Amino acid sequence: MFNRSCLVVVGLVFAVISLLSIPGCKLSDIPTGGFQSHSYDLSKLDCKENVFPIVIIGSGPAGLSAGLYGARAKKKTLIIEGSKPGGLLTETSYVENWPGFKAILGKDLMKELKEQAAHFGAQFLDDSVEKVDFSQWPFVISTEDGKTIHALTVIITTGASPTPLNIPGEQEYWGKGVTTCAICDAPFYQNKDVVVVGGGDSAIAEAIQLSPYAKKITILVRKDKMRAAPTNQELLAGHPHVSVMYNVEPKKIVGDDKHVTGIELFNNKDNTTNVMPIDGVFLAIGHKPNTSLFKDIIELDKNGYIVLQGHTQQTSIQGVYAAGDVEDHRYRQAGVAAGSGIKAALDADMFLNEIGVNAEVAARCDQKQLAPVEIMPPLVKHVASLTEFEQQIKEATKPVIVDFYADYCPTCMAMLPHFNAVSQQFKDLAVFISVDIAALPDIASKYFINKIPCILVFKDGSLAGRFNNSMNKSELQQLAAQFVGATPAEK
């Protein structure tokens, strides 16, 4: 009986014969649709280190679900978590449409998924991918920490990132009143007036997250109706201080150099423009796929989404799969992403079985694996008061790098281990301090911390730099090097 591979080969042979029977047609003229395959010779594995049958790039719902199924299929599975472990779902509040839960916090859902995948044997690497080479097999993945991983299959689940407005004032006031994460930054807007830009489910989620804090919340919608699900729109009825303004387009964010004070709006119905006084702008206008790493390597569509083959999660390269928001521009739901991650893992498992990856091969792959990560004692100082904080800065003879965080902010918590690692590398060149803004709001207020995570750098007792973005380890290393005048390798 033919298996699936045989049927595919037979079909291709008949297609080639049919095309070659056309006068003037050569083999080089036959379109391939961008699909590529390799010689999958298992003898190549003997001389390789860090070989994994399944490597997953990304750790959101798609990545963790793929990891669960890959590990449960008894294929050694490595999940490279990336700069945002758990993905964007960690930045939302309650998820009410995940099967089996009436309501569960996004960060708790991701924690449960990770623990379940780990229970079945999935391994996790706290690192980000810097480069991939799909031109050879096993595929080669290089990480920012300098590790080289060899993958028999790869599942790409890098998700998507919030889309910026690209209007004047947006970058200038980023972290000074402009943000994309209500779950992280809502407490900074107690009794203030804010706007949420967007007409989808994300905009409603942001508004509801802001509801216990802000005095007035206005959702700005470009069209004459919202595209959010009707059930989500109904939730707004329970929040009388949340309103919706239709037919308006943000044109400029204005402020006093320290804070946002207003937003310029164009009414596309009556062609009028006015400035609306507000204290904060929360962006929820959509996302763009995180595929820059794979440009010119696998097939992408005109919007940057990964193109799949037929009704599978297969990309244009055999053995490389994609799942979740990185390939889904239509549904963009956590449950759908998880389902596509499961499909990708099943596709990868079937492929591995077809090329002969059995228990014996797996044992050979286990011989040279990643060394366990050495846990270093923390060198970061934790201050207990504003007085102690300012005393540390005043007495420091080296640059002082301060990380402001809160335990309710998943992005902050994901960044803390990276901050600690960088403190080890630059321990002789800088002082590292962390400040829990929930416990020390007076420090946050005095130093105008309106968004977390936030990094402040002091030199000679004065503020020398402010950084309001989430950072991975490599970016934190570059930041430290910028102010101490040395790289980790030079110190």
C-alpha positions, 0 to 999 in steps of 0.5 A: 500500500502506498503511504502519503509520500509515495502518493505525492511522488507519483502525483508529481511524476505524472504532472511532470510527464504531462507538462513535458509532453507540451511542445517546447516545455523543459524541466526548468520551466515547471513552476515549483510554487516556492516549495523546497526540500532537502536530502534528509540523510540521518547519517548527518546527525552523528557529527552534530551537537544540540540536535532536536527532532522538533525546535519551536521558535516562540512560546505563545499559545501556538508554540506551547501547544505545539510543544505539548504535542511534540513532547507527547509524541516522544519527539525531543522538543525544544521551545526557544522562548524569545524576548516575550515568553508566553506571547502577547496573551500574557499582556491581556487580562481575563480570557473568556473564550478559551475552551474549558474556562469561564474566565482565566487571566492570560498570564495564568493560561500561559503558565498552565500551558507551559507547565503542561508542555514541560510535564510531557518533556518539552525543554525550554531555552530562555533565548532569542533566535538571531539567525536561521539557515534552512538551506541545509539539513539538519536546519541550523538555528543561531541564538543571541546567546551564541548557541547553535541548535540543529533541528530536524524540523522547525515550527515557527510561532513568532506571533505578531507585534502591535502596529504603530500609528506612525503619527507625529508625537507617537515616538516622542511620547512613547512611555510618557503617555503612549503605550500598548499594554493596559495590563502593565500600565493602567495603574499609572492612569488612576483618575485620568482621562485616556483614549484607546485607539482601535475598533476590535476586540483588543481595543475593548480588552484594553478599555476594560483593563483600564476601567478600574483606574481611569476616570474616563476612557474613550475608544476611538474608532476610524469607521462608523462601527466597531469590528469587535465581536458583538459579545465583547461590545456588550461588555462595555455596557457594564462600564459607564465611564467608557464611551466610543467615538466613531469616524475619528482618525488620530493625526498627532499626539501632543504634550508638554515634553514630559507627558501627553496632554492631548490627541489631535483628531480628524473627523472623517465624516464632517472633515473637522479637526480638533484636539482632545485633552487626554492624559494617555493613549493606548494603541490597539489598532492591529498587529504585524507578523514577526517574520523579518527573520525569515524574509527571503528564506521562506515564502511570505505574502505581501503583508509579511505573513508566512504562506502555508501549503494546502491544508497543512502548516507546512511552509515553502520548505519541507520540514519547516512549519508555521502556526499562530498569528505569524501565518493567520491574518484572518482569525487571530484568536488564541484558541485558533493559534493553539489549534494550528500549533497542534496541527504543526506538531502533528505535521512535524511528527508525521514527517519525522516518522516518514524519514525514519526518525525512530527511538534509535535515531533519537538516542543518537540525538541525545548524545550531545545536548545543550549544557544546563544553564548556570544560575548565578547569584543575583547582583542587582540591588533592591532598594526599599525607599526613595531616600535609599534609592537617591543615596545609591545614585549619589554615592555611585562612582560608576553608571547606575542602571535602574530597572523599574518593574511590577510583578503584575507586569508579565513583560517586566517579569520576563525581563528580570532574569535578563537584567540579572544576567547582564548585571553579572557581565558588567558587575565591575563597570556599573551598578544595577538596581531594580525598583518595584513601582507597586511597592515604591510609587513615590519613586515612580512619581518623582521620576515620571515613570508612566510605563513599565518596564522602564530603564533609567541610567544615571551617570555622576548623579544625573539622569543620562538615559531613559528607555521605555521598551521591553528588552531582551538580553542582547538589547540590555547588553548593548544598553549597558555597553553604551554607558560603560564604554565596553562590551561584555567581551572587552570587560 
